[in-house]
């Protein structure tokens, strides 16, 4: 059975690029990459967890006569580091990669962020292609050009905006993911409903369980819907200058603080931190009288039903409010001593609030169940 290809364009003028979504696409990736490769070999950077997908990609490229060089990195957030960035850039330079070449990032958000940043700085900018293999990367991080590494001071504090030339998404790669990773990625799916799409949040409530259980149609629909939403926002505000793109950070200010508290370890995956962060953002909005309490409860209930943390207790965070707020003070969005928060007037009614007092946030967090 032929499975339809969906193409979504990120409209950025001369830098516009397509995002192609199709079940089984990886086995035919060579056909999509051949026009970019020309007669040059392709450098592929991936991690140990996606060896099966790497082999599928290499076979597809070989069928098009495209030679490859592969750098296989350790999986996990620890690879988004200065040391690994140096390893990647040195490897690419050793291959003789030119500015007009295309480097392929095959993996989850860590690989995409790291490779994108390496390509942003290599010879002052070379091309790259995103082939995301996790749900989180497919619906969010592979699109939009945000690239970065982590530092001792915090997450994603060193990076660049650098758009890919092409994004290829094969939902079938999710079949090899651990259930926990799929759940973590699903948090970013829910996010798009909470930002400005109440109807899509309702779809998530009705269909989320099927998506998590492996329903192929549900997964493909969610990916295409989220990519379309993100492409629209990125086209309107590529570098977060108008505030529109900032809405995509819903849950991240709280969530990054929770991740920092766990040392950006597997104790709390990024998507799990975002889930808890979104629940906290709605709970805080309700506590301030901005959002109906039943909306905050509805958000928490859906996250909980999907096996995601809905607050500090579920995320197993015992730190004080002051300790968590201290992590927030290192947030890259801090401006003039003020940290903007994504709060909500209701589901689908997220907005940017620059009047939040961090002492008030600390008191709110102290009052949360542990």
Protein Blocks (a to p, Z undefined) as FASTA:
>chain_A
ZZddddddddehjlgccddddehklmmmmmmmmmmnmmaccdddddfklmmmmmmmmmmm
mmnopacddddddedjklmcfklmmmmmmmmmmnopafkbccddeddfklmmmmmmmmmm
ggoiaadddddfbfklmmmmmgooiacdddfkbghkbccddddfbdcddfklmmmpcfkl
mmmmmmmmmmmmmmmomklmmmmmmmmmmmmnopaklmmmmmmmmmmmmmmmmmmomnop
nommmmmmgoklmmmmmmmmnoppakbcfklmmmmmmmmmmmmmmmnopacfklmmmmmm
mmmmnopafbjklnopabdfklmmmmmmmpfkbgghiacddddfbehiaccdfkbcfklm
mmmmmmpcZZ
